[in-house]
Amino acid sequence: MEDETINKVKHILNDWNPLGEKAYKVDDLNEYETEAIDILFYIDLEITTKRPVEVKKQIQKYVKEILEEAFNIDLTNEECKLPAEKIYQILFEN
């Protein structure tokens, strides 16, 4: 996993900031670096299809599940759609 890719995903998550105002209360947030690494790990490990629609749905699922678990928050699929699309673009369209 390349540092450049991690930084791009981290930037997407940080710009989106799903924690909102609660982000300042998290001591070890580190601009969502841990979550970016986890998302990329699962993408690398589990995505076997090449169909863009299916890949995007899988990325959306990972974004949702990882962030919900990490921060004990509830996110909708719709909230996770745009960040997942951006992550897809970084990984598969560049």
N, C-alpha and C positions, 0 to 999 in steps of 0.2 A: 504494500500500500504506500503510495507516494505521498510525501509531505504536502506537495502542491495540491493534490486532490483533497486531502484532509482539510487543508486550509480553505479551499473553495466551498466545501460542504459546511464547514464551521461558519463561514461567512454567511451562507444562506440561512442557517439556523439562527445566527446572531441577529441578522437583519429582520427576520421574521419575529424572533423573540417570543415564543409561545408562552413563556412565563409572565410576560408583561411586567407590571409593577413589582411582582414578586421576585424578579430576577436579582435585585439588589440584596435580597435576604439569603441567597445561596452563596456560601463562602467559597466553595470550590467549583464554581460554574465554569471558569476558564473558557468563556465564549463558546460553550457547547462542544468543546473539543472531544471529550469522552464519548458523547452521544454521536458525534460525526464519525468517530472511529467505529463505534458499534454498528451504526447504519451501514457503513461501507463493508464491514466484516460480513454482515448477513447478506448483503447484495452479492458479494464475491462468493460466499459459501453456498447460497441456496438458489440463486437465479440460474435456471438452466434453459429457459426459453429465450428465443430471439425476437418474439413478437412484441413490438413496442407497447401495445395496450396492456398486455399481461405484465410486462416488466414494470411499467409505471404503477400499476395497481399493487404489485409486490413492494415497490419502494415506498409507496404511500402507507402500506400496512406497517412496514418496518419503522418509518418515521413516527407513526401514531403509537405503536406499541412501545418502542424504546423510550420516547419522551414521556408517555404516560407512566411507565414503570419507574423511570429515573426520578420524576418529580411529583409523583402522585397527583397528576392532573387528568382531566378528561378533555380529550380533543375529538372533534368530529372528523369524519373522512374528508369532508369538504375543506376544513381548516388545513389539512395536511396535503391537499391536492397540489397547490402551487409550489410549495417547497419540494415535493416529490418530483414534480415536472422539472424544476430547475436542477435537481440532482441528476435526473435522467439525462438532461442536456449536457451536463459536465462529463458524465461517464460514457455516453453512447453517441453523442452528436459532435464531439470535438475530435 
